[in-house]
Amino acid sequence: MQSTDEMNMGNSVSTLLLRSGLWDVGIQWAGFAVAAALKTEKFYDLAGSGTFLFLAIQTLRWGNTFYFRQKVQTGMVATWAVRLGLFLFTRVLQAGGDSRFDKVKGNPKTFFIYWTIQALWVWLTLLPTMILNSEKRDKPLGLRDYAGWGLWTAGFLLEAVADYQKTVFKADPDNAGKFISTGLWSISRHPNYLGEILLWAGLYLSSSSVMSGYQHLSVISPIFVYLLLTRVSGIPILERQGMKRYGKDPAYLDYVKNTALLLPGFW
């Protein structure tokens, strides 16, 4: 049987997760209402990353323990959210829009589904961090903490550098109509997505050091990110767009044939 302390901790985690979910859905639906009225997608990604930032900080405050491990984890999520959110928002402003939403933003029902899916993405991906921030127990830092933080650092740098390299490449007028195959893009066709997967895997690993029982089911976070990027909205879409745009270019076909899709040397 569970002890009273274990039952109280379980209730505390459940309450925090429910509270976070309600805030998450509320923010996305409010964002949808404004975006649908204006028929714009320009702040969609900013709303998503902003919700990550808000919930990471708020769950730390709601948990009210502020252990070192929790503060490091929250800081990592916040750093990622600020960088990616500003990067995507700046990019969509410069481009004048996001082609993913060209056939969606004029259809309120479909547009609403996109915003609701974003709420699910935020909550599932942030699940290990929210569980960690709700924990009243603390343990000495161990191998899993350092390994997880190291994995996050590697993933964050990989994503940030890949985004920077592609931005610089596209900004050069001489590269108009060309595809990038230099830097990190010479060893992986999607190094930014590889970084994204690695950093969330790292955050699960570090937070798992204080988890017990059903809490380990939060491993769904990096699995969900992996499946989302490799099976749904990331790589499949970009690969189709690449073949449509450059499919008749022998250099591109050679690049696809000889460059790993995601993980160099494996896949």
N, C-alpha and C positions, 0 to 999 in steps of 0.2 A: 504493500500500500504506500501511497505517496505521503510524505510528511506534510505538515501544515505549511512549512516554509516553501516546499516545492510547489504546492498548490497555489500559494500566493504569488510565487514567481511566474508560474504559468499563466495566471490570470492577468498579471502585470504585462506580460509579453503580448497576450491576446488583445488586451485593451489598447495598447500602443499601436499594434498593427491595424486594428479596426479604425482607430482615430486617424492614422496615417492614410489609410485607404479612402476614408471619407474626404479628407483634405485633398488628396490626389485627384479623385474623381471630380470634386467640386471645382478645382482649379482648371482642369481640362475642359469641363463643360462650360465654365464661364468663358474660357478662351475660345471655345467653339462659337458661343453666342456672338461674341464680338467679331470673330473672323468671318462667320457666315453673313452677318449684317454688312460687313465691308467687302465681302467676297475676296478675301486675301488670305494667303498662306504664309506671309512673310515672317510672322512671329511664332509659327508652329514649333519649330525646333527650339527657339528661345524659351517658349513656355515649358517645353519638356525639360530642358536642362535647368531652368529656373526652379522647377518643381523638385528635381533631384537636390538642388542646393537647399531649398527651403526645408524639405523633409529630413535631410541629413542633420541640419542644424537643430531643427525642432525636436527630433527624436532624442538627440543628445540632451537637450534642455528638459524634455519630458521625463527622461530616465533619471536625470538629476543626480548622477553619480560621478560623472566626469573623470573616469579612470583614464590613465595615459593611453591605453590601447584604444579606447573609444574616441579620444580626441585626435589621435593619429588617423584612425580610419575615417572619421568625419572630415578631417582636413584634406585627406586624399580625394574623397568624393567631391568636396567643394572645389578643389583645385581643378579636377577634371571637368566639372560642370561649368565653371566660369570660362575655362579655355575653349571648350568645345562649343558652348553656347554662343560666345562672342564670335568665334570663327564662323560658325554656320550662319549667324545673323548677318554678319558683314558680307559673307559670300552671297546670300540671297538678295541683299540690297544692291550689291554691285551687278548681279546678274539680272535684276529686275523681276525675279520670280523663281519659282521652283517647278520644274517640268513635271514632277511627280503628281502635282495637283491640278494640272491644266484641265483635265476632264472631271475633276472632283469638286472643286470649290464652288461650282455653280449648281451642284446637286446637294442640298442640305442633308439628306438622309445618309448618303455615302460619306460626306464630309464629317458628319457626326460620328460615324463608325471609325474614321481615322483618328479623331481626337480621343475616342473611348479606348482604342487600341493603344494609344500613347499612354493613357493612364495605367493600363495593364503592364506595359513595358516598364514604366517607372517603378511601380510597386514590386513587381517580381524581381527586377534587377537590383533594387535597393534592399531586398528582403534580408540578406545576411547582416547588412549594416544596421538596419532597424532592430533586428533581434539582438545584436551586440549592444546597441545603445540602451536597450530595455533591461539588460542584465544587471542584477544587483550583486552578483558574484564577481570576483576578480581573481586572476591567477597570475603568477610571475610570467614575464615574457619568455617565450620559448622558440624553438626552431620554426614552428609553423607561422608564428608572427613575423619573424625576420624573412622567411622564405616568401610569405605572402606579400609583404611590403616590397621585397626585391622584385617579385613578379609584376606588381603594380607599377613600380618605377620603370621597368623595362618596357611594359606595355604602353605606359603614358608617353615615354620618350619616342617610342616607335611610331605611335599615332601622330604625335605633334610634329615630328620631323617629316614624316610622310606627307602630312597636310601642307607643311611649309614648302617642301620641295615641289609639290604639284602646283601650289599657288604661284610660286616664282616661275615655274615653267609656263603656265598659262598666261602670265603677265607679259611675257616676252613676245612681241609682235612676230618675230621670226618663227615662232612655234604655232602660229595660227593654223588650225586644221590638222595638227599633228597629235600623236599620242605620246605620253611620257613613258620612257623606258630607261631612265637614268636614276642614279642614287638607289634608294631602297626599292624603287619600282623596277630595278633591273633584276632583283632576286625574288620578288613577289608581285603579282598583279594587283594585290589588295593589301599592302602592308599596313595601312591605317586600320583596316578591319581586324587584322591579326593583333595589332596593339590593343584594340578595344576588347577583344576576347580575353587576352592575357591579363589585362588590368582587372577585369571583373572576376576572373578566376583567382587572382591574387587576393582580392578583397574577401572572397569567400574563404579562402584558405586561412587567412589571418584571423577572421572572425570566428572560424570553427574551433579555435583553440579554447573557447569558453562555452561552446555549445554542448548540449546533451540531448539524447533521445530524438524526438521528432524534429528538433530544431535543425538537424543536419539535412532535412529535406530541402532546406534553403539552397542546397547545391543546384537547385533548379535555376538559380540566378545565372551563373555562367553558361549552363546548358541552354537556357532560353536565349541568351545573347548569341551563342554560337548558331543555334538553329535559325534564329531570326535573320542573321547576317548571311548565312550560307544557303538557306533554303527559301527565304521569303522576300525580304525587302532590300537586301544589300547586293551581294554578289550576283545573283541571277539577273537582276534588272540591269546592272552595269555591264555584265557580259553580253547580254542581248543588244544593249545599246552600242557596245564596242563593235560587235560583228556587223550591225546595221550600218555603222558609220565607216568602219575601216576594213570590212570583210573582204574587199577586193584588193587590198594592199598586201602584197607578198611579205613586206617587212612586218606587218602586224600579225599575219598568220604565223610567221616564224617566231615572233615574240610570244604568242599564245602557246605555241608548240613547245618552246624551250624554257619558259618561265613558269615557276610554280604558281598555281592559282592562289594559294594562301600561305602555306608553310613551306619554306625552301627545303628541298631535299625529301619531302614527304608527299605534299599535295598542293 
